[in-house]
Amino acid sequence: MGSSWFTFNLGDFSYAFLSVLLEGVPFLILGTLLSGLIDEFLPSRLMLRFLPRSRFWGVCAGAGLGLIFPMCECGIVPVIRRLIGKGLPISHAMAYMLAAPIVNPLVAVSTFAAFRGQGAVEFTILRLSLGYAVAVAVSLAISGLPMARILRPRLIASLGETHDHDGPHALPVRRRLTSAMHSGVRDFLDVLLYFILGVAIASVFSTAVNQKIILPFASNDWLAVATMMGLAGILALCSTSDAFIAATFVAFPAAAKLAFLVFGPMMDLKLIFIYSSVFRKRFVLGLAAGLFVLIGLICVRLASTGL
């Protein structure tokens, strides 16, 4: 029932909700398990020893970690929380959080496969390069902000509670694995509620709103880019599969599809809720607006060059 542009159907909503939920939960579980292992087995001194001392190079290194430790956007937030607790600077963690869902081998392969016949090599390189550049730029921009303006008070209060368990009095491996599982379960339950709320809202928009209403915006570069970024935020797709959806929007210019594929893995409806489990809500909203403007301006500029 509803108007021609908004029609809610419980069956369609249920299918979309379960599809996104079942697609994202395995990555969420993987991320929370990894967060538990990091909490238990990664010594702070070891991680800090290998970090570049320069803020710039540290952020650049953080943005490239996805090539070694690929993570989906659904599971990376618990990992980031643990890394910050281990002493990783927020700017370095932010670079990894924003870039890893794009700058990783799985996404490169899926993007290439989705855009075969549409300049797949160039498009894949553009997506990974732009994702990396935006992550570095945003992370450097927030590096001067005080921690109290970025992190939730509860997380700040817990930063000093992270202890390393290495040394001559280390616990047996079995007990450490059990402790890692407990930490991972706590992280999973903390993030799961935010994830479900985000998926539910995204599913309503993706199934109830008639997407034909966006087609008239394809002929204008500014509107096309903004529309595709807005759609990416609403659909809340996984970065390993979103390229196959983007490739179907043949009426839109390549730059608009590029905006879809860079903005979506960095910020969508479910991520707004997931990020809010770690970051202050005002910071999350500011980050969303900043990413929208920065990626939009870059992609409109690319569109003006003929992309």
C-alpha positions in Angstrom: 0.0 0.0 0.0 1.1 3.6 -0.6 1.7 6.2 -3.3 3.5 5.6 -6.6 6.8 6.6 -5.2 6.5 4.9 -1.8 5.0 1.4 -1.5 5.8 -0.7 1.6 5.6 -4.4 1.2 6.4 -6.6 4.2 7.7 -9.4 2.1 10.1 -7.3 0.1 11.3 -5.6 3.3 11.9 -9.0 5.0 13.8 -10.3 2.0 16.0 -7.2 1.7 16.6 -7.0 5.5 17.6 -10.7 5.7 19.8 -10.4 2.6 21.8 -7.5 4.0 21.8 -9.0 7.5 23.1 -12.4 6.4 25.6 -10.8 4.1 27.0 -8.6 6.8 26.9 -10.7 10.0 29.7 -13.1 8.9 32.0 -10.2 8.4 30.8 -8.7 11.7 31.6 -12.0 13.5 35.0 -12.1 11.8 35.8 -8.6 12.8 34.8 -9.1 16.5 36.7 -12.4 16.7 39.8 -10.6 15.3 39.2 -7.8 17.8 39.3 -10.3 20.7 42.5 -11.8 19.4 44.0 -8.3 19.1 43.0 -7.5 22.6 44.6 -10.7 24.0 47.6 -11.3 21.8 48.8 -8.1 20.3 51.3 -6.3 22.6 51.0 -2.5 22.6 54.8 -2.1 22.4 55.0 -4.4 19.3 52.4 -2.4 17.4 53.8 1.0 18.3 57.3 -0.2 17.4 56.4 -0.7 13.8 54.4 2.5 13.4 56.1 5.2 11.4 56.9 8.1 13.7 55.7 10.7 11.2 52.0 11.5 11.4 51.8 11.7 7.7 53.5 8.4 6.9 51.7 6.7 9.8 48.3 7.7 8.2 49.5 6.6 4.8 50.6 3.2 6.2 47.2 2.8 8.0 45.3 3.5 4.8 47.2 0.7 3.1 46.7 -2.0 5.8 43.7 -3.3 3.9 46.0 -4.8 1.3 47.4 -7.0 4.1 44.5 -7.3 6.4 41.4 -6.9 4.2 38.2 -6.1 6.2 34.6 -5.4 5.2 33.1 -2.2 6.6 30.7 -4.3 8.7 33.5 -5.9 10.8 36.2 -3.2 10.9 34.8 -1.0 13.7 35.3 -3.6 16.5 38.9 -4.0 15.3 39.4 -0.3 15.3 38.2 0.0 18.8 40.7 -2.6 20.0 43.6 -1.0 18.1 42.8 2.4 19.6 42.7 0.7 23.0 46.2 -0.7 22.2 47.6 2.8 21.6 47.1 3.2 17.9 46.6 6.9 17.1 43.0 7.8 16.1 44.2 9.3 12.8 45.9 6.0 11.9 42.9 4.0 12.9 40.6 6.2 11.0 42.7 5.8 7.9 42.5 2.0 8.2 38.8 2.1 8.9 37.9 4.3 5.9 40.3 2.7 3.4 40.3 -1.0 4.2 36.7 -1.7 2.9 37.9 -0.3 -0.5 41.7 -0.8 -0.7 41.8 -4.5 -0.5 42.3 -7.4 -2.9 38.8 -8.8 -2.7 37.2 -5.5 -3.6 39.7 -5.0 -6.5 38.7 -8.4 -7.9 34.9 -7.8 -7.6 35.1 -4.4 -9.1 37.1 -5.7 -12.1 34.6 -8.5 -12.6 31.6 -6.2 -12.4 32.9 -3.6 -14.9 34.3 -5.9 -17.5 33.6 -4.3 -20.8 33.3 -0.9 -19.2 37.0 -0.1 -18.7 37.4 -2.4 -15.8 41.1 -1.9 -15.2 41.0 1.9 -15.2 37.8 1.9 -13.1 39.3 -0.5 -10.5 42.4 1.6 -10.2 40.4 4.8 -9.9 38.2 3.3 -7.2 41.1 2.0 -5.0 43.2 5.2 -5.6 40.4 7.6 -4.7 39.4 5.5 -1.7 43.0 5.6 -0.5 43.4 9.3 -1.1 40.1 10.3 0.6 41.0 8.1 3.7 44.4 9.8 4.0 43.0 13.3 3.6 40.2 12.9 6.1 42.5 11.2 8.6 45.0 14.0 8.4 42.3 16.5 8.8 41.0 15.0 12.0 44.4 14.3 13.5 44.5 17.6 15.3 41.1 17.1 17.0 41.2 16.3 20.7 40.2 12.8 21.6 37.2 14.0 23.7 35.6 15.4 20.5 35.9 12.1 18.6 35.5 9.1 20.9 32.6 8.2 23.1 33.3 8.9 26.8 32.9 5.2 27.7 35.7 4.3 25.2 38.0 7.0 26.5 37.4 5.8 30.1 38.4 2.3 29.1 41.6 3.1 27.2 43.7 2.6 30.3 42.1 -0.7 31.0 43.7 -2.6 28.1 46.5 -4.8 29.4 49.0 -6.9 27.6 49.3 -10.5 28.8 52.8 -11.3 27.4 55.8 -11.8 29.5 57.1 -14.3 32.1 53.7 -14.5 33.8 51.6 -14.9 30.7 48.5 -17.0 31.0 48.2 -20.4 29.3 47.2 -20.2 25.6 43.9 -21.9 26.2 42.9 -19.4 28.8 44.0 -16.5 26.6 41.9 -17.9 23.7 38.9 -18.1 26.0 39.5 -14.5 27.1 39.8 -13.5 23.5 36.4 -15.1 22.7 34.8 -13.4 25.6 36.1 -10.0 24.4 34.9 -10.7 20.9 31.4 -11.7 22.1 31.2 -8.4 24.0 32.2 -6.5 21.0 29.7 -8.4 18.8 26.8 -7.7 21.1 27.8 -4.0 21.4 27.8 -3.5 17.6 25.0 -5.9 16.6 22.2 -3.6 17.8 23.5 -0.6 15.8 24.0 -2.9 12.8 20.4 -4.2 12.9 19.0 -0.7 13.3 21.0 0.5 10.3 20.0 -2.5 8.1 16.3 -2.1 9.0 16.3 1.6 7.9 18.3 0.9 4.8 15.9 -1.9 3.8 12.8 0.3 4.2 14.3 2.9 1.8 15.6 0.3 -0.7 12.3 -1.6 -1.0 9.6 1.1 -0.4 11.0 4.0 -2.5 10.5 3.7 -6.3 14.1 4.0 -7.6 12.8 5.2 -11.0 12.5 8.6 -9.6 16.3 9.0 -9.6 16.7 8.5 -13.4 16.0 12.2 -14.3 19.1 13.2 -12.3 21.5 11.2 -14.5 21.9 13.9 -17.1 23.5 16.5 -14.8 26.9 15.8 -13.3 26.2 17.5 -9.9 22.9 15.8 -9.5 24.1 12.4 -10.8 27.0 12.3 -8.4 24.9 13.4 -5.4 22.1 11.0 -6.3 24.4 8.0 -6.5 26.1 8.8 -3.2 22.8 9.2 -1.6 21.7 5.9 -3.0 24.9 4.2 -1.8 24.1 5.5 1.7 20.6 4.2 1.6 21.2 0.8 0.1 24.1 0.0 2.5 25.7 -2.6 0.4 28.8 -4.6 1.2 31.9 -3.3 -0.5 32.7 -6.8 -1.9 29.5 -6.8 -3.9 28.4 -3.2 -4.5 30.2 -2.9 -7.8 27.8 -5.4 -9.4 24.9 -3.0 -8.4 26.7 0.1 -9.5 27.4 -1.4 -13.0 23.7 -1.7 -13.7 23.2 2.1 -13.5 24.1 2.5 -17.2 22.3 5.8 -17.5 24.7 7.5 -15.0 28.2 8.7 -15.9 31.2 6.7 -14.7 32.1 9.4 -12.2 28.8 9.1 -10.5 29.2 5.3 -10.2 32.7 5.9 -8.8 31.2 8.2 -6.2 28.7 5.4 -5.3 31.6 2.9 -4.9 33.8 5.2 -2.7 31.2 6.9 -0.5 29.1 3.8 0.3 31.9 1.7 1.9 32.9 4.7 4.0 29.5 5.9 5.1 26.0 4.5 4.8 23.0 4.2 7.1 24.2 1.0 8.9 27.7 2.5 9.3 26.3 5.7 10.9 24.8 3.4 13.6 27.9 1.2 13.9 30.3 4.2 14.0 28.2 5.6 16.8 29.2 2.7 19.0 32.8 4.1 19.0 32.6 7.8 18.0 30.5 10.7 19.2 27.3 11.2 17.2 28.2 14.7 16.3 31.6 13.6 15.0 29.9 10.8 13.0 27.5 13.3 11.4 30.3 15.7 10.7 32.4 12.9 9.1 29.4 11.9 6.9 29.0 15.5 5.7 32.7 15.9 5.1 33.0 12.7 3.1 29.9 13.5 1.0 31.3 17.0 0.1 34.9 15.8 -0.5 34.0 12.7 -2.6 31.3 14.7 -4.4 33.6 17.5 -5.4 36.3 15.2 -6.7 33.9 13.1 -8.7 32.1 16.1 -10.2 35.6 17.3 -11.3 36.3 13.9 -12.8 33.0 14.0 -14.6 33.9 17.4 -16.1 37.0 15.8 -17.6 34.9 13.3 -19.5 34.9 10.3 -17.0 
